């Protein structure tokens, strides 16, 4: 007989077999928890004192979750007893509390029931998590226990006011992505933060994110060097605004002082003769006759306007009005132009060759009848992955936008068949991410660049993010590197962004706990591709549970309020997603032109939700809505008031 079957209509009766079975099963679970701790004890010798009790609680939780507890939970809930659904932060104390109640129901007394409170009282887990969060991320902002982390754009190196305003709006942690900019720019960002801290009287942690071994597509053959200039038109094709063209010296190009439709390099001596009102004639790449009109002349360059669409290429002859001089003296040739952007168009059934080298790739070619001549090909930035992939494994490109299956692995290349179905072809460009979720990739988390960046990070950062952390050896390697750099040791945050990293999380947590502070970031971008978008919600829940059991702070990251930060207006779905961030100890925002608005919105959302939610526990604060009833029976005529 099972626990669920034994729970009859009166499960709280002391004679009920359901109570006895629940007591027996839970006693067995408790014994397994303690046995799991005992077996693992030799591996806990290096755990830091700050995390000694936390590591034991994690081991208890892992033992608890090795079985399907749902029948037991239903039986306990029917008895009016805790179903252990919120036991993460204090597992043994939670189990013992239930055992005491069950023992009372069976024996009428609980003096013989196990008791963990002397060793790890019920509320201590929450306190430990709060202490560890304060140590890692700094004290919480009043009214908002969840911290806000903001990724710095490159402009933060030269724009003090941007950093000042972010801190003023509620930023608790500055994130610097070491995949971008350089040490000089990072130093200026940090100096701006220190200046803002002094001005505002607020403290803010510095989080530096190692770039890690990001697998990306290689370069593509350059496209034609051609610039299309076109005016703005209305729905009827009438010109509403001419194209703005900036002409600057080809030997020392100058950026336009305001937005331009195109920037064209021309000889400086020809440029110096131009005058306001002059008309420049040319024949474009389509043999169409076109003109520019010079509307402004400055020391750095000239502005021209074009009322008709034109295509320009290097060497296009520009003819200014000859006046009294020789016409050839008023003519010049357009200088070098940047190559055009190229992409490989892919759709279901296409063959893509991924090569070991970084030779520029190219799109597929076809004969006059549309039959394939040469399949599309592109390189990858880490050729070592070829040693670990097998036929039949899946491969994804560009954050999961393009999916395929590996058909064949050859010494110099991998043949991929595109399987993702689209309404139209999707473009694959250079420098786009590659994910191999089925492959057992054995690539170290730290690259040569990361090792070069570490001395700066160790000197300036409060926290270092270990990108693509996959196993305990990755964590230990970073700990050893930091230890070799001196006494100043930034805390380590494990970025979980691969399937292998997720599956090895318990071992990595126990390794990270050798230090006085540590944390975990749920990097949902790559993680969604690696584990499957449909499974992301489940995976991020499991990470939150494990980290709460370990009393390790979690950073909720990737695409939080993304459209608000980039476009100035949030989507409804991402507001709910941001509110879910309350389950973590910190929420990360990415950069964007409206990031200040995103910080304000996130601060407001987290403050409002704090009164209703703590981790996964609903907080039952009084609701104004609960006092509102229909004035007349059967007629809902009331109006809901907004809550404060």
NORKAHU-V704231 format. One record per helix or strand. SS is the DSSP state (helix for helix, strand for strand). FROM is the first residue (numbers start at 1). TO is the last residue. Records with the same first field share a line. If there is no record, write none. Layout:
SS: FROM-TO, FROM-TO
//
This chain:
helix: 3-6, 17-44, 49-64, 70-78, 88-107, 124-137, 154-157, 160-169, 183-200, 268-272, 327-330, 383-387, 448-460, 472-484, 499-503, 505-512, 524-531, 533-549, 562-567, 572-583, 595-610, 624-627
strand: 141-141, 144-144, 147-151, 173-177, 205-209, 216-217, 220-220, 226-229, 232-233, 239-241, 243-249, 262-266, 279-283, 289-297, 301-306, 310-313, 317-320, 331-333, 344-346, 351-355, 361-362, 365-366, 372-374, 376-380, 394-397, 402-409, 413-418, 426-428, 433-435, 463-466, 491-496, 518-523, 553-557, 586-589, 613-614, 617-618, 632-632, 635-635
//
